Structure formats: C-alpha cells, structure tokens
Amino acid sequence: MTWKATLVRERFEWKDAKDILAMELPQSPKSDFIFWKAHPSGNFITKSGYAMLVENRIKDEDRLNRDTLKVLGIVWKDKILPKWKVFMWRLMFNGLAVNSNLSKRGIEVGSQCEYCGYMDENIQHVFQTCSVARLSWMVYKIQVQIETLEPINVKKWVQNYILLFHSEDGSNGSRIEGFIAMLWSLWVTRNARVFRKDGGHARTVLQQVEVALRTLSVFQQSPHPIQIDPVPPDSEPREPPGFLLVQLGSNQNVFANFVLQVDGSWDKKTKRAGWGWAYKDGNMEMVVFQAGGGDYGCTSTALQAETRACLRGLQWAKERNIMEILVFTDSLILVSELKKQSEYIVHVTWEIQEIRKLAATFNVRSILKTDRNKVEMAHVIANKCRKDGSTLSFRIFGVNLFYAASLIVRYEIVASKIVQVL
C-alpha cells in the first residue's frame, strides 16, 4: 500500500504534499486510533501535557529570549545544589508560591507581606523591596544595587547580575554562587517566617547564607559517584554497554551466517529519504558485503527511514527464501522499539508491527545494533537512492557485477581509511 504521489502533489500545496507523502502507511488495512501528539508513544502523560503548555506559553509570550537562555545555561552548568537550580528556574518565571501568585490561583491567603505588612507580596517585594531584603543586600559582601532610576522586574534584575558576574569572573567565579545563595536564603527565611512564625530579620538571612554556602562547599567537594542499580539475581543478564540485540525468529538460541546490513538516509528539509541493504553469506565464504538493493521515498523522521530500511531488507531476504538471517543496523532506537511488545513510537507503529510479523516467519532472525562502519555499504546505497531518487536492485550473489563492484570498491576504501585511523 503506497501513496499515489502524483495525485497528492496535484491536489495539495507542496508543503502539505511533502508532509502527507512522509506519513507512515500500513502494509495491511488498520483501524484508525487516537494518539497524543506531544509524546513519542502517543499516550498522554501529565508531564508531556505540562511541557506542551509551557512550550505554547513560551511561544506566545516570547519569554525565552537570548539573555534568558544564556542565564539559564550558566546556572544549569554551575556546580550548585540541584534544588538551587530548580529554585532559580521558578524565580525567573515567577513560579514561586508568594501570596500574590497564590491569590491569582484562587487560594484564599492574605496578599500582604508577613514581615513589613506591604499590601502585595510579590516576587519583586520578597527579593528586592521588602525592608528585610533591602537591609540584607545592603550589608552583604557582594555589592548589589536595589534601587534603580527606572523600575526593573526581578527577572531582568537577576539576569543582569548573573551576566555581569559571569563576564567579569568567568565560569570559576564565586559571585554567582554567592548571589544565588542570598536569593535562596531570602526565600528560606521568608518561608520560615510564614510557616513557623520565626522572626526572619536581616541577621537571620545572613546566617542562612553562611549555612547555604557551607552546604554548597560540602556538595562541591563530594565525588558524586554514579549510582548503578544492581542486577537482581533472578533477572536476565543485561547486555554489555553499547550492545543491543533482539531475537525475533522461531529459534532464538543461535546466530545466522547470512548477515544483512540495513541503513536509512534522511534529509530533514525536504523529508526525502533513501534506504539500502547489503549482504554477506558466511556459508559461501564471502569476504566483503555485496550490494543488495535500495529505494527512495519520503518519511517524517530519520527513525522512520531506518525502520523502512529494515522492513524492506527483510522483505528482500524473504523473497529469496533466506530463512536464517542476522541484521546489522546502527539505529539504537529501532532495536529498542523492536524489543518492546507494544506501545511503540507512534509514527513507526505500523512498520514495527510489520517487522515483528515478518520476523516470525524466519527460522533465525536477530537484529543487532552496531557502529556506523558496520553498515557502510548499506549507507552508501541509501545515500545514493535518496540523492538520485533512484531504485537499485541487484540479483543476489553478484550477477549485477558493474555497479556492485563499484560499491564494493568504495566500501573497501572506506574500510581501509577506518583501519588507518584505528
């Protein structure tokens, strides 16, 4: 089942036609289903819904300007406490639970400041204009200007100082950490005053800064070892790092001597794709891979091109009655999806199902994730099909010698270069 490309291009604008032709089509009739576009699995989860709302809000309000992105990058790369990073993100986007924000969300709280009685406790008041904040900044070791000739919101104020300190001190300076520590201490002191009725004077803020900086020092000196989950004794052994394999044939205890390498090539701008496959039959003592075939079309993603290459390569092998086969692919995501039993990435769902269905008809069928140099011949074919818009077909076991020989020579040249580098 394929799109009628000529008819689609005649009836739709080029951009729409390109998107339509790139859509996945099932090989057999399938029922329509509803899916959630904002998550690869097609299933709605709260995290993806929140992310979509935030993304739309950012687009609508253009909130992530260049300075904001730079400041967030500086904060995120700095070796500070993770909770400080989250705090700074919420501060930059007015996401802290001050009284004015709680009132806007329908929570019945008094909007006035618990310390000075100011009628509207907002972000700017807590960190800049409250009397305890003004006094704390005034006596703090890092000189920060609170009052300006023109009103400036907290987000811009924080941005200016972090960019200033970074430009003067570099990434190893301590003023950014001290600045964030003071902001954090003002917030912690405010919460202690609201929830525990502590006094929360400027002296308390400065003491909290000292505690925060000592905590930061301990955090920075700790090795932070990577936690590796232990393998349960009754579980199946895990693959070594970089090794990913899925067995889908009827006999899953052996490897086949017939090796098929598959690869896809995709252009993001035009959505044109190509796919190719090459083979090596160990039973015939082949030393190098032979060209198998290739084709071109449109896909919506690079993963879809890789999936199409795997499916078409297996169909090619099945037509030639090859029942035991080992497939090489450099797509980690493709092998990971094939290991699942259901809930695949939505835009390749049907083709993943077709691959699994076709795999069940082989005696031995293994798919192994390999490095790019292990699928170089298929990669050359896929690139040629995509760029030339051509379909390549080679009779098995090297009857089409001229073109196959040229590809083999090119593959050997690439392989020799790889050996020289190694």
VORORO-856387 format. One record per atom (N, C-alpha, C, O): x, y, z. Coordinates in pm, whole numbers, plus 50000, padded with zeros to 5 digits. Each point is the difference from the previous one (the first is absolute). Example, Ala and Ser with C-alpha at 12.3 -4.5 7.8 and 13.67 -1.06 7.14 Angstrom:
2
513194943150780/499115011950000/500905012050000/501044999850066/498615010749862/500825011950006/499235010950073/500515011150017/
END
This chain:
422
500854988250000/499155011850000/500895012450000/500815001850091/499065006749809/500825012049989/499135012049963/498884998449951/501655013550072/499325012249960/500065001649848/500994996249937/497975009450005/500035003849859/500655013749992/499335010350004/502004989449985/500795012350015/499595010749899/499895011750036/499894984549840/499645009849898/498695007050034/499885012149986/499154980150058/498695005750035/500115009150123/499385010650005/501404985350093/500185008250121/500625013349965/499575010450050/501454989549865/500685012549963/499105009149916/500135012250004/498954981849920/499085008049920/498945006850085/499575011149969/500004982450138/498865004850077/500395008950119/499155007150053/502124992549990/500395007350120/501195009249972/500764998049906/499365012050181/501185008549996/501244991550028/499924989250060/501265015849895/501214992150010/500304996150145/500334988450027/499555021150068/500314997150139/499084989250055/500454990850069/498235010449900/499054989850049/500234986649933/499904989650064/500405010849808/500244987549927/501234992850056/500014987750013/501015020150020/501214994150057/499704993150132/500494989050025/498705017450060/499654994050130/499144987549982/500174990250072/498915010249832/499134988349977/500814988149952/499834988850049/501045013549854/500794989049944/500974994250102/500434988549988/499925019650112/500934995150104/499314991850107/500674993650081/497995006549920/499274992550103/500134985049978/500084995149887/499954997750225/500094985449994/498684994149951/498925004450040/501194985549874/498814992749953/500134985350040/501074994249983/497884999850069/500084985850036/500014991249875/499485003849895/501124984450117/500054990649888/498674992749982/499724994449894/499475005750210/498684993649994/498995009350066/500405008950076/498314989549898/498995009050058/500075000450153/500064989650065/499935022549989/500055001950145/498915009850041/499585008649922/499974990050201/498995009350053/500685012850048/501124999750052/498195011649931/500535012650051/500004999850153/499214992850062/501675014949997/500035001150145/500415014150039/500675007049925/498914997050193/500325013350051/501334999350074/500244990750076/500635019249900/501275000250072/500325014250044/499485009849945/501394991150155/500435012750057/501295004349929/501034993450011/498895017549915/501105004249914/501235004450078/501114999349948/498715005350175/501115006150075/500904989850068/500915003950074/498874982949902/500884989950060/500264989249895/499084995949930/502194999450059/500324990249895/499164987450003/499724994149896/499865001650224/499214987750010/498565001849952/499314990149975/500255022550013/498615002649963/499054999850117/498815002349983/501704995050138/499174999550121/500155012950078/501105005650009/497794999150048/500065012250080/500554997050137/499564990850068/501435017249973/500464999950138/500045014450049/500175009249920/499684992650208/499915013550055/501235008249968/499905011949970/501274981950035/501255007249973/500015005749858/500425011449980/499134980849923/500005005049862/498955010949981/500215009449923/498664989550148/498995010549992/500515013150056/499775010649942/500924988650172/500565012150060/501075006049909/500065012249982/500794979149960/501055004949911/499415007149878/500535010249956/498384984549990/499385006449885/499425013650037/500135009549923/499244991550194/499455012850045/501105010450020/499865011649962/501254983950098/501125009250021/500585004549867/500325011849982/499814978949925/500555003449868/499115009949927/500485009649940/498204988250066/499085009249935/500045013750066/499905010349933/500234989850199/500065012850071/501265007749963/499985012249985/501104980450002/501255006549962/499905005849859/500465011149974/498924981349936/499845005049863/499125012349996/500285009649929/498634990150149/499065011250000/500625012650056/499795010949948/500984987850159/500515011750069/501465003149967/500565009950047/500064981349871/501405002049964/500855002150125/500795009450005/499054982050094/500655002150128/501464995449998/500825005550073/499504984649846/501374995249997/500815007949899/500294995149891/500065017350145/500855007749911/501454995650018/500294990850077/500615015749850/501394995750000/500625001050139/500714990950042/499055020150029/500595001750133/499494989450098/500774994750080/497935002349912/499444989950089/500644986449977/500374993150095/499765003049779/500624987249968/501444999550049/500454989850051/500285021349933/501395000350043/500104998850152/500844992650051/498295014650022/500034999550146/499654986050049/500674994750089/498294999449854/499624986550042/501114990049971/500234990850078/500465011149808/501134991349969/501125001350101/500614990150040/499685022350003/501055002350100/499634993450132/500834993350062/497935008649981/499554994350127/500014984849994/500414993450096/499135001149793/499874985449990/501364993149995/500144988850047/500865018049895/501334994049991/500825002050128/500974992850024/498645016850058/500745002750123/499834988450097/498954993650005/502105003750072/499954988850096/499405004950131/500695001850100/498005000549896/499275004050119/498984989350033/499794990649923/499575010850190/499024990050043/498864999049899/499525010349953/500044977750013/498904998549904/498745007750040/499315005449914/500394995250217/498805007250042/500165015049976/499005007049982/502234998150019/500225014049967/499705002649853/499465010549965/500894980049948/499735001649856/498495000549975/499525008449924/499754982650141/498544999949985/499415013050054/499095005849941/501434998550173/499545012650059/500235011749905/499125008449984/502064992349954/500295011049908/499094999649878/499585010549951/500124977750001/499074998849886/498645005650038/499405007749924/500104988750192/498695004750044/500025015050028/499025007049974/502104997950078/500115014350024/499975007849869/499345010449991/501364984749908/500075006949871/498645000649931/499735009349924/499424980950103/498714999549932/498825002350095/498884995749974/501415011250137/498955004150094/499174988050045/498775000750006/501924988450026/499314987850039/500074996850148/499634989150042/500865020450039/500074997850144/498675003150067/499245008549953/500494984550156/498695001150066/499965012050094/499804998450121/500375013549825/499795012150080/498505002750007/499224994349924/500385014350167/498575002050025/499245004949877/498884995749976/501735013349946/499295005249882/499744988949899/498944999749937/502034991150045/499794989049905/498974990050052/499214994749922/500795002950208/498994991050056/498605005749985/499064992749971/500805020450049/498695006449986/499494999049857/498814997949977/502115003649925/499604999049859/499494986149966/499214998349908/501254991850166/499594986249974/498804995850085/499674988250008/499705021450054/498784997250074/500194994950140/499044995450061/502185005249992/500254995550137/499785011850094/500565010849981/498634987050118/499635010950090/501105002250104/500044993450103/500825015949867/501065004250093/500055015249998/499595006549904/500914999150204/500185014450001/501135003949906/501034993349997/498795017349929/501015003849902/501125008450060/501005002449934/498845002150191/501005008950058/501244992350047/499944987950023/501175019449990/501274994250045/499934997550151/499535008550075/500924979749968/499964996350141/500995008150085/499835001050121/501185004849816/501045007150075/499715015050010/499965005550110/499855001049775/499865014550003/498565004849981/499725011950015/499374978849952/498605003749984/499655006349867/498905005149982/502044994549924/499715005649866/498844992349939/499904987850014/499215019449917/498724994349959/500104989449889/499084992049984/502025007849941/500074990649887/501364993150003/500995005349949/499074982750111/501254992550006/500204992549869/499424989349980/501385016349932/500324993449874/501494996649997/500725002150098/499744992549788/501404995949988/500945011850024/500994998750071/498695012649867/500885011650013/500095004850144/501065004350045/497844995050028/500015004650138/500874990950087/500775005050083/499124981949899/500744990650084/501515001749982/500744999450098/499715002649779/501434999749973/500645013849981/501225001249994/497955009249998/500585013149975/499535010950097/500825006550065/497884995549944/499475012250064/499574998350145/499815010150069/500044977749981/499654998150141/501155005350086/501164999149961/498525006250154/501035006150085/501074990050041/501175003650010/498444983750014/501004990050038/500904996749882/501194997450019/498275002749859/500824997549882/500965011649974/501174997849970/498345014550043/500835011849977/501175000550098/501135002949960/498604994550168/501055000350100/501014988749979/501205001850019/498304986449943/500884988549978/500955002649884/501204997250011/498305008249879/500855003249886/500995011250035/501125000249950/498455009050135/500845011450033/501284995850074/501065005749977/498834984450112/501154996050080/500684987449945/500984995350058/498524999349833/500574987649944/501345003049933/500255011149954/500614978650042/501355001849946/500015002749849/500935006249950/498064989349980/499905002649856/499165012549981/498855000650044/501715009449890/499325012749982/498954998849890/500334997349884/498425004850152/498874999249907/499155012450017/499675003850112/499995002349777/499195012150004/498514996449997/499534993149909/499755011450191/498574997150009/499185010749929/499104996849923/501215015750101/499235011049944/500625004449868/501225001849991/497954999849908/500445004649869/499175011949958/498935002550055/501575004949845/499275011749954/498684996149935/499015007150014/500994981649917/498784995149936/499624986750063/500864991950033/497845005849985/499564987250058/500484988349914/499965000749878/500494988750187/500484988149930/499464987850071/500064999150123/499404991449801/499424988250063/501094990550046/501165001149960/498464989550124/500964990950062/500734991749895/501214998050009/498074997249891/500624991649898/501145007349931/501094994549987/498675017749970/501035007849932/501135003550096/501175000049961/498495002850162/500995003550102/500944988250026/501225001850005/498234986450011/500814987950021/500864997249878/501184996850013/498245004449869/500754997849876/501215009249992/501114995649969/498675017250058/501085009749987/501184996750090/501165000849958/498564995450167/501094997350094/500724986949970/501224999250013/498054990649947/500654987349967/500885001749876/501114994849995/498405012349905/500805002649880/501215008650033/501094997849947/498735012150141/501125008650041/501074991950072/501185001049966/498424991150133/500964992150076/500704989949911/501204997650015/498074996349892/500594990149910/501005006449906/501054994349972/498645017749979/500915006749907/501285004650070/501075000349938/498845003450189/501165004950073/500804988850066/501235000850006/498104988950044/500684989650077/500214987149922/500834991750038/498425006449854/500084987549927/499214988950069/499255002650094/500924985349859/499234988750053/500494995550137/499304992550068/501905011849974/500554995650129/499805010350110/500504998150111/498795012949862/499795010250100/499024995650107/499204990949980/500895015850135/499154996250113/498835009650022/499134997350082/500855013949844/498945009850026/498634995049955/499005003350062/500954989049831/498704994549958/499454990950108/498815000650033/502064990850022/499554990950106/499565007950123/498994996550062/501755014149974/499615008250114/498705007449976/499205001650092/500605003049785/498775007049964/498804990750011/498975003750057/501164984149889/498924990250007/499764995750145/498864997950041/502225000950036/499854996250141/499185010350077/499194996450085/501035016549886/499215010450066/498534999349959/499115001250084/500624996949786/498614998649955/499334988250069/498875001050047/501854987749959/499474988150066/499735002650149/498974995750052/501935011250014/499855002750143/498835009450028/499304998350100/500495011549812/498845008750015/498714991949990/499045002450074/500944988149836/498804991749981/499794990550117/498874998550048/502214995150000/499884990950114/499575007550126/499174995250076/501405016649944/499635008050117/498555004549992/499295000050100/500285003849782/498595004049981/499074988450035/498995002150068/501334985749886/499154988550028/499984996550148/498964996350054/502195004950012/500044997550145/499135010150075/499364996650099/500635015749853/499175010350063/498514997249979/499205002150090/500444993149792/498594997549967/499484987450068/498905000050054/501904989349943/499484987050043/500354996650145/499274992650066/501845012949985/500394996750137/500005012250092/500344999150118/499275012349827/499895012450076/501345004450059/500055006750103/501084989449828/501305004950041/500125014849963/499355004749907/501505002650166/500115014449978/500415003749859/499365008449936/501724985250016/500415002449863/500595013649976/499705006349899/501164998650193/500655012949982/501204998549907/500344988949959/500305022350008/501154999949910/501134991450055/500704993349923/499495006950209/501044991750058/499754985249974/500934992349976/497815003750030/499644986149972/500324996549854/500464989049971/499285020549938/500294997749859/501504997849980/500394990649930/500435017750131/501454998849984/500534987050061/500924994049946/498505001750166/500394987250058/499634988549907/500754990349985/498095011049953/499564989749906/500924999549878/500244989249945/500295022350012/500945000449888/501264992150036/500514992349919/499995009650202/501194992850044/499754984950000/500864992349958/497995003650089/499654985750000/499924994849856/500484989149970/498915018749943/499844995949861/501354998549930/500214990449925/500715019050100/501324999349936/500824988450054/500754993849925/499135003150205/500694988250054/499444987249938/500764990949967/497935008450018/499384988449936/500484998649856/500274989049953/499835022449977/500484999849862/501434995149992/500354992349911/500495012050184/501404995750000/500124984950018/500794993549932/498425001050159/500014985450019/499534993049874/500574989849960/498405015549977/499464994149878/501045000049888/500144990149928/500595021050057/500985001149892/501214991150023/500664996049904/499645000850221/501164991650030/499694985149996/500904991750000/497825004949997/499624985949998/500224994449861/499845007249902/500534979850086/500314994249869/498794997649912/500144998649879/498655000950181/498774997249924/500134987649914/499945001049877/500254987250184/500124987949918/498704997049927/498905003050048/501254991149836/498834996049920/499384987650063/500674989950022/498045011150007/499324988750062/499554990249892/499275003649908/501184984150104/499634989649904/499104990150072/500374994350102/498455003749843/499074990750061/500574985949993/500424995749892/499614997150218/500494986249995/499064991149922/498785002150000/501774987949933/499194990749923/499384989850094/500744992950069/497955006149935/499384989950087/500504986149964/500194997249881/500044994050216/500584986949971/499134991449910/500524991549927/498175010450077/499114991549922/499695005849862/499284993749922/501245018150047/499665006349873/500914995049890/501044993850026/498565008949849/500824996249886/501255008749996/499945011650040/501194983149914/501215008249991/499815011549904/499364998549896/501205013150138/499885011649914/501084999749892/501054993850018/498675013049868/501005000949896/501145009050046/499795009150080/501434988449871/501125008850032/499735014049944/499165001549912/501535008750138/499815013549948/500265000649849/501004994649952/498115011949975/500155001349856/499514988049921/500065000049877/499454989750192/499554987849933/498494998750019/499514999550113/499765000049777/498564998850009/499534990449892/500285002049882/499014987850159/499604989349909/498564996250028/499555000050114/499734996749778/498654994750016/499874987649912/500395000149883/499074989150175/499784987449929/498514998749971/499185000350092/500474998449780/498584999749963/499614987649922/498804997949976/502144993849982/499664988049925/499484988950089/499915001750122/499764987049818/499474988750077/501084993350083/499714994650107/501545005549846/501134994350075/500865011650049/500665006649921/499334995850209/500685011650055/501294996750072/500515008250076/500024979849901/501194995750073/501264999949914/501084997050050/498805006149820/501174999649911/500045012749916/499015007249989/502164995449952/500165011049907/500164994549859/500574989349980/498915018049924/500074995749860/501325004249938/500655009450047/499754983549845/501205003449926/499735010449892/500925006649951/497824994950011/499645010049898/499775013450071/499105001250082/501725008649885/499955013150066/499455010349903/500465001049887/498545006550158/499405010549919/500175013350074/499515001650112/501185007949826/500115013350060/498995009249934/499865000049878/499445007950202/498965009149951/500275014050054/500545001550110/499105008649812/500195013750046/499075009349924/499664997649884/499935013250185/499155010149940/500735013349992/500885002750081/498765005449822/500565013549983/498835009649987/499044997349928/501055014250141/498845009150007/500455014449994/500985003850064/498305004449861/500245014449993/498875007150073/498844999049958/501485007950149/498975006250084/499245010949926/498805001650020/501885005949894/499375011349933/498984995449896/498885005249996/501494985249921/499114995449892/499184987850040/499014996649933/501404996650176/499374987550046/500174988649900/499334989750009/501575012149897/500324989049909/500884990050074/500895003850076/498854983549900/500744989450069/500444989349902/499414998449892/501614994650146/500454988449923/500324988850096/500335002450116/499584985449835/500354988650085/500724989649914/499704998149883/501254995550180/500784990249926/500364988150087/499935000750123/500454988449811/500414988050073/501094992749920/500035000549877/500834992950195/501084992149941/500134987150080/499514999250113/501144990949831/500014986950064/501384993649991/500835003749917/499384986750170/501204991649997/499594986150047/499484998550111/500754991549806/499604986350033/501214992250048/500874996549921/499175000750209/501124992550056/500094985949948/501094994249997/497785000249960/500004986349948/500744999149867/500494989449963/499595021949964/500695000349871/501395006250012/500645002949899/499824999150225/501325005350028/500225013649933/501085002649945/497915006050060/500155013649949/500855008250096/499814999350122/501125008449823/500895008050083/499435013950023/500095005450110/499325000449785/499465013550011/498504999649976/499464990349946/499875020550094/498575001049977/499725002849853/500745007249933/498174987050018/499525002349865/498785009150004/499224999650095/500605008749803/498845008849993/498734991749984/499934990949918/499075012450162/498744992749993/498925007749924/499434994849904/500305017550138/498995008149933/499745012850076/500545002150109/498645006549833/499685012650064/498835006749933/499644996649887/499765012950182/498845007149947/499955013850066/500805003150087/498245004949871/499875013650055/498535003250019/499124993149950/500635017650125/498635004650025/500045011750095/500995007450004/497954994550073/499935010650098/499664994150137/499184990950010/501455014250092/499664996150136/499995012550088/500595010249965/498734988950147/499885011650088/501185001650095/500255011050049/500494978149977/501135000550091/501104990649951/499774991649913/501435010150145/501114991049968/499704985950050/500384990249935/498945008750180/499654986750052/499104992549903/500144987949982/498955019249956/499114993549904/500794994849880/499674989449946/501365017950012/500854995249890/500774987550041/500134990649921/500375009150202/500714988150050/499054988050009/500374988849964/498415013750083/499024989250012/499624994749862/499894987849981/499915021249923/499664996049863/501134991749940/499754990249929/501505013550098/501144992549947/500014985850054/500254990549926/499485008050203/499974986750061/498884991549940/500224988449966/498605017450021/498864992649944/500254995849856/499764988549963/500725020949955/500234996749859/501124989849984/499944991449912/501095009650171/501074990249993/499534986150036/500404990249937/498755008850164/499474986850038/499074994449892/500014988149973/499195020649967/499134995549891/500834994749884/499664989849938/501445017050032/500914995849893/500574986250031/500074991449912/500355006550215/500564987150038/498944989049996/500294988749959/498505014650083/498924990049999/499664995649859/499744988249977/500255021249929/499714996649860/501024990249943/499704992849905/501485006950152/501084991249951/500144987650088/501004992849992/497985004950092/499944987850082/501194998650095/500484988950025/499985022050025/501074999850101/499314999650136/499365009750039/500764979350032/499224997950120/500795002450129/499415000850108/501915000349881/500825002850117/500835012449971/500795000149906/499045010250176/500585012949965/500375007950125/499294999750100/501855007349894/500445009250104/500035013949940/500695002449901/498565006950157/499875013549946/500875009650081/499955000150124/500845007949805/500775010850061/499305013349974/499645003049886/500175005050218/499485013649987/500745009050098/500424995550107/499735017249857/500665009350093/498995008350078/500375009850065/498364986549929/498955007450069/499704993850135/499384989350008/501045017350098/499734995250136/498515000350029/499474990850063/499845019749891/498575001450030/499214988849932/499064994750058/501305001949819/499294989449928/500074986850076/498994993350017/502205002950028/500144987350072/499265000650133/499394990150042/500665021450024/499285001650126/498504998549980/499334993850083/500135011749809/498574998749972/499634985549968/498944995350042/501924997749886/499714986149965/500044990850122/499404989349997/501285014850108/500034991950123/498695001050076/499704991450084/499515019049888/498735001650069/498954990549943/500124995349887/498865002050192/498884991849954/498845008649951/499164995349923/500795017250122/498905008949961/500435014450030/501095002450050/498005007149918/500205014250027/501305005149939/500905004650071/499174994449796/501185004849929/499875015149976/498945005950020/502185000249936/499945014049959/498965001349890/500014992349903/499105017250112/498764999749923/500215001149850/499264993749924/501725014150029/500125002049856/500694988449928/500155000449878/500284989150196/500534988049936/499274987550050/500484988849981/498385013050081/499274988850061/499724989049900/500284988350027/499155015349858/499584989749905/501194992649940/499944987849983/501125019149986/501154993349940/500734991350102/500534989549965/499515014750161/500574991450104/499184987150011/500564989150011/498135012349986/499134988250004/500254990949879/500014987850014/500185018149867/500264992149880/501334992650012/500114988549957/500905018150100/501314993550017/499874988050094/500534989349971/498785012650140/499844989050095/499194988549938/500294988350023/498705015349900/499184989749934/500824992249898/499934987849994/500875019549927/500844993549899/501094991650067/500354989349951/500185015550162/501084992950068/499564986350049/500804990750007/497935008050028/499504987350051/500054989049895/499924988250035/500225015349837/500034990049893/501414994949972/500184990649922/500855015650142/501384995549983/500324989550106/499435000050110/501504991049856/500474990450100/500895006950102/499824998650121/501145008849829/500915007650085/500015014349950/500305002649883/499395006450204/499965014149959/500425008650119/499235001650095/501985003949899/500545008550106/500295013749942/500445001249886/499315009150194/500325013749959/500965005750104/499695000350119/501465004149836/501065004650088/500315014749971/500185003949885/499885004050222/500425014049986/501535000349989/500694994850088/499835011249804/501435000549977/500455014449978/499185009249999/502114992749984/500545013149966/499735003149853/499664991249921/500495021950043/499745004149862/500894992749900/499544996549891/501725001050144/500904993649903/499594985749968/500474994449900/498664999650182/499534986449972/498874999749898/499644989349951/499815022250015/498915000649901/500375009749887/499135006149939/502184995250034/500465010049905/499474997649859/499615009449931/500374978050024/499514997049865/498535004049986/499625006349901/499564990150197/498585003949996/499855015150006/499115005649937/501755001050139/499955014750011/500295006549866/499355009849964/501644984949962/500335005449867/498804998649906/499675009249926/499694979050077/498854997749912/498855009250038/499375005949912/500354995550218/498895008550044/500225014649960/499065006649957/502154998350058/500315013849960/499815002049851/499455010149957/500994980349963/499865001249854/498535000049959/499595008049916/499624983150144/498584999549967/499305013050038/499175005049924/501175000650192/499375012550043/500385011649910/499135007749958/502144993850012/500475011549922/499594999149853/499655010149939/500384977850005/499684998349857/498534997249975/499545000849886/499714996050221/498604996249980/499894987449918/499184999249909/501654990950121/500094987949918/499724987550082/500204999850122/499354989949808/499804986950060/501084990749948/500204999049878/500504994250211/501094991149961/499634985850035/499544997150111/500674994049795/499684985950022/501144991749946/500415001649885/500114989450197/501104991549961/499594985650018/499394996350100/500954995649803/499724985850017/500934994450107/501165003950010/498314987250067/500784994750112/501194992049948/499944993649896/501125007050181/501244993049974/500725005749877/500654992749925/499215021050055/500925007549917/499874998649851/501035000249932/497784998350010/499864999549855/500195013849940/500645001349895/498815009350169/500185013649951/501385004850047/500115006950101/500924989649824/501365001650048/500505014349992/500745004350089/498875003349807/500615013149979/499715009550116/500925005550060/497784996449971/499675009550106/500374994450137/500485007350087/499284979649931/500344994050128/501495001250026/500425002750113/500404995349782/501445000950017/500425014150039/500905001850082/498445008449859/500365013850033/499685003150146/500765006950067/498114987949980/499665002250140/500934992550093/500365005050107/500044982949853/500914992250082/501355006950010/500605000650108/499895004749779/501275007250002/499915012050094/500915002750078/497945004849912/499845011650086/499944995950147/500555006850086/498794982149941/499904994950137/501384996250053/500325002850115/500514990649798/501334995950042/500895012250028/500824999850091/499005010949829/500775012350022/499655006050136/500885003850077/497804996849951/499575005250129/500524991450114/500465005250102/499484981749880/500474990950104/501495001550023/500464999450114/500325002649778/501455001850015/500325012750075/500955000550079/498245010249896/500225012750072/499724998250148/500725005350084/498244987049947/499674997650140/501124992450068/500365003050115/500224987149814/501104992350057/501225008950023/500684998850102/499575010449803/501155009050015/499835008950122/500965002650073/497805002349948/499755008650116/500194992450129/500595005050096/498904982749906/500124991950120/501464996050026/500294993250098/
END
